[in-house]
Amino acid sequence: MASQSSVARTKLPGKTWTIIVLLALMGQVAWAVENNFFNLFIQDAFGASLSDVALMVSASALTATATTLLVGVWSDRAGRRKVFVVVGTLVWGLSICAFAVLQNVSAALARDAAAAATLGITLTIVFDCIMTFFGSLANDACFNAWMTDITDDTNRGRVEGVNSAMPLLSMLVVFGGAMFFMIVGDDGSVTYDYPLFFTIIGGIVIATGIAAGVLMEDSHPEPRKGDGYFAELAYGFKPSSARGNRMLYLVLAAYCVFAIAMQVIMPYYVLYLRLPYILGENYVFVMAPCIIIAAVFTMFYGRLVDKRGFSFAIILPLVLFLAGCAILTVMVNAPGVFVGSMLMLSGYLGAVACFGAAIRNNTPLGHVGAYQGIRIFMVVLVPMLVGPWIGSAISASSGAVVGFGVVGDGFTPSSLIFAGGAAVALLTFIVLFLIRRAEK
């Protein structure tokens, strides 16, 4: 791809930047609550098993993918994004608030404690899917389509740099805020004031929906006419679509490989840091500054995609990611873990920004909403179904933390997950070779 540095950048108004930051951050805060605290809630409140947690996670992932596919096409055909974002965000917030009363509802409807626990587990899984439906409707499908609509290839890297930093920044917000709702038992066990916590988070999301209704301007995409709804739904999965949009599918394939590499690591990353012979409960003092450094790096680095193109910009984040994984594989002291985490997370977020901008730049007009579902399928659902199993198998087969001869007892996350993630990430370069050939 030719250098883009000579092309004048399209500037976005301040109000547009405000709504991008607000919706991106608050949306990721809501997802961080689901990904981290619903698992704790269903175990603390109802004594759920790991199988129940796995069922909830799988049901949520499938719901998110299906919703993004179905609603993305709907918004294309309607030629509207704002109404989906605003209404979806409002109901998203209400559905989070509903978790505040699930314990009381299950206790009132059940005949005894055992039945209340069973009912509570069922209601939690059902309401998690309901929350995921409205969250994916608002955020994954329509907010992301709106960002593609209002940007072009001179500013998408800059926008994606900000958007890509939000998932990890939201974790700082959520975990930092959760400290104020922490309840420590006499035996040292830790739980949370879940009703108050969910009520406040839900209220914040509702307020975000109201702000979007006031500040957001619809992108007014041209409504899709002609083909029926189900034909539009199938469009992204057709071989003819892949042939006609080869660059888009190559970028999605590269992103899929990299996302699998991340899923080898990320489900076990915090568990690894919390091991007593790694960082213990002080892990937050290493993880937090690494996240901030990675987020700042990504916000600025995303601009390079606009100036030099995807295939040039993606190389440095991949190298940083591989270097960080190499350090984390062999070093277990605090300085080594800090440097390794900083490099790995910077590479992770930087790569996500590059991939996100390239996907937006290559998404065909008229099918922007439909391709949000394809994106979720390729870079969320497939990696979540593949990556964690690789990481689990690596830890189960090693049962050890390499580096300075430290060995863990029993089944614990092994530092070899970082080597496994790096090995998968190396496969990304094969797809990048095909991308460079396609560019030429």
C-alpha positions in Angstrom: 0.0 0.0 0.0 1.3 3.4 -0.9 2.2 5.9 1.9 -0.8 7.9 3.0 1.1 10.6 4.7 0.4 13.1 1.9 -3.4 12.7 2.2 -5.2 15.4 4.2 -6.7 13.9 7.3 -10.5 14.3 7.8 -11.1 15.9 11.2 -13.9 14.8 13.4 -15.8 17.4 15.5 -15.3 17.6 19.2 -18.8 16.4 19.9 -18.2 13.3 17.8 -15.0 12.5 19.7 -16.9 12.9 23.0 -19.6 10.4 22.0 -16.9 8.0 20.7 -15.0 8.1 24.0 -18.1 7.9 26.1 -19.8 5.0 24.3 -16.6 3.1 23.8 -15.5 3.4 27.5 -18.9 2.8 29.1 -19.7 0.0 26.7 -16.5 -1.7 27.7 -17.1 -1.1 31.4 -20.4 -3.0 31.0 -18.7 -5.8 29.2 -16.0 -5.9 31.9 -18.6 -6.3 34.5 -20.2 -9.2 32.6 -16.9 -10.9 31.9 -15.4 -10.6 35.4 -18.2 -10.1 37.9 -21.1 -12.2 36.6 -18.9 -15.3 37.0 -18.2 -14.3 40.6 -21.8 -13.4 41.3 -23.3 -16.7 40.1 -20.8 -18.6 42.3 -21.0 -16.3 45.4 -24.8 -15.9 45.3 -26.0 -19.3 44.2 -23.0 -21.7 44.6 -22.7 -22.3 40.9 -20.3 -25.0 39.6 -17.6 -24.4 37.0 -19.9 -26.1 34.5 -22.6 -23.5 35.1 -20.1 -20.7 34.6 -18.9 -22.4 31.4 -22.5 -22.7 30.2 -23.1 -19.0 30.9 -20.0 -17.9 29.1 -20.8 -20.0 26.0 -24.4 -18.9 25.9 -23.3 -15.3 26.1 -20.7 -15.7 23.3 -23.3 -17.3 21.0 -25.9 -14.7 21.9 -23.4 -11.8 21.1 -22.5 -13.3 17.7 -26.1 -14.0 16.6 -27.3 -10.6 17.8 -24.5 -8.7 16.0 -25.3 -10.6 12.8 -29.0 -10.2 12.9 -29.2 -6.5 14.1 -26.3 -5.4 11.9 -28.2 -6.4 8.8 -31.4 -4.8 10.3 -29.6 -1.5 10.7 -28.2 -1.6 7.2 -31.7 -2.1 5.8 -33.2 0.6 8.0 -30.4 3.1 7.2 -30.3 4.1 10.8 -27.8 3.5 13.6 -28.6 6.0 16.4 -32.0 4.6 17.5 -30.4 1.1 17.9 -27.5 2.6 19.9 -29.7 4.7 22.2 -32.5 2.3 22.9 -30.1 -0.7 23.1 -27.9 1.2 25.6 -30.9 2.2 27.8 -32.3 -1.3 28.0 -28.7 -2.7 28.4 -28.4 -0.6 31.6 -31.8 -1.7 32.9 -30.9 -5.4 32.3 -27.7 -4.9 34.4 -29.8 -3.4 37.2 -32.0 -6.5 37.1 -29.1 -8.5 38.5 -29.4 -6.5 41.7 -32.8 -8.3 42.5 -32.1 -11.8 41.2 -31.2 -13.2 44.7 -34.5 -11.8 46.2 -36.6 -13.0 43.2 -35.2 -16.5 43.3 -35.6 -16.7 47.1 -39.3 -15.5 46.8 -40.2 -17.9 44.0 -38.5 -21.1 45.3 -39.7 -23.4 48.0 -36.4 -23.9 49.7 -32.7 -22.9 49.6 -31.6 -25.6 47.2 -34.4 -24.7 44.8 -33.6 -21.0 45.1 -30.0 -21.7 44.2 -31.0 -23.7 41.1 -33.5 -21.1 40.1 -31.0 -18.3 40.7 -28.4 -20.0 38.4 -31.0 -20.4 35.7 -32.2 -16.8 36.0 -28.6 -15.5 36.0 -27.8 -17.3 32.7 -31.0 -16.2 31.1 -30.6 -12.5 32.2 -26.9 -12.6 31.1 -28.1 -13.6 27.6 -30.8 -10.8 27.7 -28.1 -8.3 28.8 -25.8 -9.6 26.1 -28.5 -9.2 23.4 -29.1 -5.5 24.1 -25.4 -4.8 24.7 -24.4 -6.4 21.4 -27.3 -4.7 19.6 -26.1 -1.3 20.8 -22.3 -1.7 20.9 -21.1 -4.5 18.8 -23.5 -4.1 15.9 -24.6 -0.5 15.6 -22.0 1.6 17.5 -19.2 -0.1 15.6 -21.1 0.3 12.3 -21.7 4.0 13.1 -17.9 4.5 13.7 -17.2 3.0 10.3 -19.8 5.2 8.7 -18.5 8.5 10.1 -14.8 7.8 9.5 -12.6 7.2 6.5 -9.1 5.9 5.7 -7.4 9.1 6.8 -8.7 9.0 10.4 -9.8 5.4 11.2 -6.4 4.5 12.8 -6.7 7.4 15.1 -10.2 6.5 16.1 -9.4 2.8 16.4 -6.4 3.7 18.6 -8.8 5.2 21.1 -11.5 2.6 20.8 -9.0 -0.3 21.2 -7.6 1.1 24.4 -10.9 1.0 26.1 -11.3 -2.7 27.0 -8.2 -2.7 29.2 -8.9 0.7 30.6 -12.4 -0.4 31.5 -10.9 -3.2 33.6 -9.1 -0.6 35.7 -12.3 1.4 36.2 -14.3 -1.7 37.1 -11.8 -3.3 39.5 -10.9 0.0 41.0 -14.6 0.8 41.6 -15.3 -2.7 42.9 -12.9 -2.1 45.8 -15.5 0.2 47.3 -18.1 -2.6 47.3 -15.8 -5.3 48.7 -16.9 -7.3 51.7 -14.2 -9.2 53.6 -15.5 -12.0 55.9 -14.1 -13.0 59.3 -12.4 -15.9 57.6 -10.7 -13.6 55.1 -13.1 -14.6 52.2 -13.9 -11.8 49.8 -17.3 -11.0 48.2 -19.1 -7.8 47.1 -22.3 -5.9 47.7 -23.6 -7.1 44.4 -27.0 -5.3 44.4 -25.5 -1.9 45.0 -22.7 -2.6 42.5 -25.0 -3.7 39.7 -27.4 -0.9 40.3 -24.7 1.8 40.0 -23.1 0.2 36.9 -26.6 -0.1 35.3 -27.4 3.5 36.2 -24.2 4.7 34.6 -25.0 2.7 31.4 -28.5 4.2 31.3 -27.0 7.7 31.7 -24.7 6.9 28.8 -27.7 6.0 26.7 -29.4 9.3 27.6 -26.2 11.2 26.7 -26.0 9.4 23.3 -29.6 10.4 22.6 -28.6 14.1 23.1 -25.1 14.2 21.6 -25.1 11.5 18.9 -25.9 12.4 15.3 -27.0 9.5 13.1 -24.6 8.6 10.2 -27.6 8.1 7.9 -26.2 5.2 5.8 -28.0 4.5 2.5 -30.8 2.0 3.3 -30.2 -1.4 1.7 -32.8 -2.2 -0.9 -33.4 -5.2 -3.2 -32.2 -8.4 -1.6 -34.3 -9.9 1.2 -33.2 -9.9 4.9 -31.9 -13.5 4.9 -30.0 -13.0 1.7 -28.3 -10.0 3.3 -27.7 -12.1 6.4 -25.9 -14.7 4.3 -23.9 -12.2 2.3 -20.8 -12.2 4.3 -20.5 -16.0 4.4 -20.7 -16.4 0.6 -17.5 -17.4 -1.3 -18.3 -14.7 -3.9 -18.2 -12.1 -1.1 -14.8 -13.3 0.0 -13.5 -13.2 -3.6 -15.0 -9.7 -4.1 -13.5 -8.4 -0.8 -10.3 -10.4 -0.6 -8.4 -7.9 1.4 -11.1 -7.7 4.0 -11.2 -11.4 4.5 -7.4 -11.7 4.6 -7.3 -9.0 7.4 -10.1 -10.9 9.2 -8.1 -14.1 8.9 -5.0 -12.5 10.3 -7.0 -10.9 13.1 -8.6 -14.3 13.9 -5.2 -16.0 14.2 -3.9 -13.2 16.5 -7.1 -13.3 18.6 -6.7 -17.0 19.1 -3.1 -16.3 20.3 -4.6 -13.8 22.8 -7.2 -16.2 24.0 -4.4 -18.8 24.8 -3.2 -16.2 27.3 -5.8 -13.8 28.5 -8.3 -16.2 30.3 -5.4 -17.2 32.6 -3.4 -14.0 32.7 -4.7 -12.6 35.9 -4.7 -16.0 37.5 -1.1 -16.4 36.6 -0.1 -13.0 38.0 -1.9 -13.8 41.3 0.1 -17.0 41.9 1.9 -16.5 45.2 5.3 -17.2 43.6 4.7 -14.6 40.8 3.1 -11.4 42.2 0.4 -12.6 44.6 -2.4 -10.2 45.5 -0.1 -7.3 44.6 -0.5 -8.1 41.0 -2.6 -4.9 40.5 0.4 -2.7 41.2 2.1 -4.2 38.2 -0.9 -4.7 35.9 -2.4 -1.3 36.3 0.6 0.8 35.1 1.2 -1.7 32.3 -2.4 -1.2 31.1 -2.1 2.6 31.3 1.2 2.6 29.3 -0.3 0.2 26.7 -3.4 2.3 26.4 -1.4 5.6 25.9 0.8 3.8 23.3 -2.2 2.6 21.4 -3.9 6.0 21.3 -0.9 7.5 19.6 0.2 4.5 17.6 -3.1 4.1 15.8 -2.3 7.2 13.8 0.4 5.3 12.0 -2.2 3.2 10.2 -3.6 6.4 8.7 -0.2 7.6 7.6 1.6 4.4 6.5 -1.1 1.8 6.0 -1.9 -1.5 7.8 0.8 -3.8 6.5 3.5 -1.4 7.7 1.9 -0.4 11.0 1.0 -3.9 12.2 4.7 -5.2 12.3 5.8 -3.3 15.5 2.8 -4.4 17.7 3.4 -8.0 16.7 7.1 -7.7 17.5 6.3 -6.1 20.9 3.7 -8.9 21.6 6.2 -11.6 20.8 9.0 -10.0 22.9 6.7 -9.6 25.8 5.6 -13.2 25.6 9.2 -14.3 25.5 10.1 -12.4 28.6 7.0 -13.6 30.5 7.9 -17.2 29.6 11.3 -17.2 31.2 11.2 -14.4 33.9 9.0 -14.6 37.1 10.4 -11.8 39.2 8.5 -8.5 39.4 10.7 -6.4 37.1 10.6 -9.1 34.4 6.9 -9.6 34.7 6.4 -5.8 34.5 8.5 -5.4 31.4 7.0 -8.5 29.8 3.4 -7.4 30.5 4.1 -3.9 29.3 5.4 -5.1 26.0 2.8 -7.8 25.6 -0.2 -5.6 26.4 1.2 -2.7 24.2 1.6 -5.1 21.3 -1.9 -6.6 22.0 -3.7 -3.2 22.0 -1.6 -1.8 19.1 -2.3 -4.8 16.9 -6.1 -4.6 17.7 -6.1 -0.9 16.7 -4.3 -1.8 13.4 -6.7 -4.7 12.7 -9.8 -2.7 13.6 -8.8 0.2 11.3 -8.0 -2.1 8.4 -11.3 -3.9 8.7 -13.2 -0.6 8.6 -11.1 0.6 5.6 -12.0 -2.6 3.7 -15.6 -3.0 4.7 -17.9 -2.6 1.6 -20.3 0.3 1.7 -23.9 -0.9 2.1 -22.9 -3.9 4.2 -21.3 -2.1 7.1 -23.8 -3.5 9.7 -23.7 -7.0 8.3 -20.0 -7.2 8.5 -20.0 -6.3 12.2 -21.5 -9.8 12.8 -18.8 -11.4 10.5 -16.2 -9.5 12.6 -17.6 -10.8 15.9 -17.8 -14.4 14.5 -14.1 -14.3 13.3 -12.4 -12.4 16.1 -14.5 -13.2 19.1 -16.5 -16.4 18.8 -13.9 -18.6 17.0 -11.0 -17.5 19.1 -13.0 -18.0 22.3 -13.8 -21.5 21.2 -10.2 -22.4 20.3 -7.7 -20.3 22.3 -8.6 -21.1 25.9 -8.4 -24.9 25.3 -4.9 -24.5 24.0 -3.9 -22.5 27.1 -5.6 -25.0 29.4 -3.8 -27.9 27.6 -0.4 -26.3 27.9 -0.8 -25.6 31.6 -2.2 -29.1 32.3 0.6 -30.8 30.4 3.4 -28.8 32.1 2.1 -28.1 35.6 5.1 -25.9 36.1 6.3 -22.3 35.8 9.6 -22.3 34.0 12.2 -19.6 34.8 14.5 -19.8 37.7 13.4 -23.3 38.5 10.1 -22.3 40.2 7.5 -25.1 40.1 3.9 -24.8 41.0 1.9 -27.3 43.0 -1.0 -29.0 41.1 -2.8 -27.5 38.2 -1.9 -23.8 37.8 -1.5 -21.5 34.8 2.0 -22.1 33.5 4.2 -19.4 32.1 4.3 -21.6 29.0 1.0 -20.2 28.0 2.9 -17.1 26.8 5.1 -19.3 24.7 2.0 -21.0 23.3 0.4 -17.6 22.5 3.6 -16.4 20.8 3.7 -19.6 18.7 0.2 -19.0 17.5 0.8 -15.3 16.9 3.8 -16.2 14.6 1.2 -17.7 12.2 -0.1 -14.2 11.7 2.9 -13.4 9.6 1.9 -16.1 7.1 -1.4 -14.2 6.5 0.4 -10.9 6.4 2.6 -12.3 3.6 -0.6 -13.0 1.6 -1.9 -9.5 2.4 1.3 -7.9 1.1 1.0 -10.0 -2.1 -2.6 -8.8 -2.5 -1.6 -5.2 -2.0 1.0 -5.5 -4.8 
